[in-house]
Amino acid sequence: MMNTRQPIEYTPIGVIHTPFQHPEGMPIQPSGAAGIRGSIELDPEYREGLKDLDGFSHLIVIYHCHRSEGFDLVVTPFLDQQPHGVFATRAPRRPNPIGLSTVRLLKVDANRLHIENVDMLDGTPVLDIKPAVPEFEPGTPRRLGWLEPSVTEARTRKSDSRFSSDKSDG
């Protein structure tokens, strides 16, 4: 049995380029980033791994929230005024600051993926990319917990400094 406290190491495979230099004012979820374009520049050694990716319309991008430092186990998320356990939120400051976004793939150009609906900071390290396949998911979520009354606000709500490790530069 693995010791769960043993460190795990990952090496980024590329970087995400977006128009967002600071967290403040950026979309809080891909649904609020409709039409916002960016790109993923993979390290050239991974280019061959993009073979046949252009047949998919959407990608799941797994990334490291590189500007996130520290975490709190109870947080007040963007879509509520009440504190919740961090694992009941999608807050970026987590014990392991891993982000997950589903984006639209526009084009594959050598080792660059042109994408849309980006809600990440410029320079975000990419850990993995997977094609989004709805039929592979076990089902549509039916219960949304505390998010139920405000989930649609993610389309219009923007980030503020509440999860920034350095409040002065975002």
C-alpha positions, 0 to 999 in steps of 0.5 A, a space after each residue: 500500500 502506498 504511503 499517501 504522504 509520499 510526494 509525487 512529482 510531475 513534469 509539465 508538458 507545455 504551457 498555456 498562453 492566455 490574455 490573463 496576466 492577473 487573476 483579478 477580472 478573469 473568468 472563474 470557469 470555462 463557461 464564463 470564458 466563452 469565445 476567449 482564445 488562447 493556446 497550449 504550446 507543448 514542448 516539441 518532444 511531445 508533438 507526436 502525442 498530438 496525432 489524431 487529436 484534431 478529430 476532437 472538438 473539446 479537450 480536458 486540460 489538467 494544469 498546475 495553478 502555478 501562482 497558487 501558494 498555500 491553502 485553507 481547508 475552509 474557503 468562501 468561493 466566488 459563487 457564495 458568501 458562505 464558507 465551504 470545505 475546499 473539497 466542496 469548491 473549485 477554488 484554486 488554492 488547494 493542498 495540491 493546486 491542480 486545475 481542470 478545464 474543458 476547452 474547445 479545440 480550434 486547431 492543431 498547429 505543429 506543437 501548438 493547440 489553439 483553444 477557446 474558452 480559456 479560464 487560466 492564467 498566462 504561463 500556466 504549466 500543462 500537466 496533461 491533455 485528454 479528449 473530452 468524450 461525454 459518453 465516457 462520463 458516468 452521468 450528468 451531475 444531478 445534485 449540485 449541493 450549495 452551488 444549486 442556486 448560483 451555478 449559472 452565475 459562473 458565466 458572468 462572475 469574474 475572479 477577484 483577489 481572494 485566492 491570490 497568494 500575493 494580493 498586490 500583483 494577483 
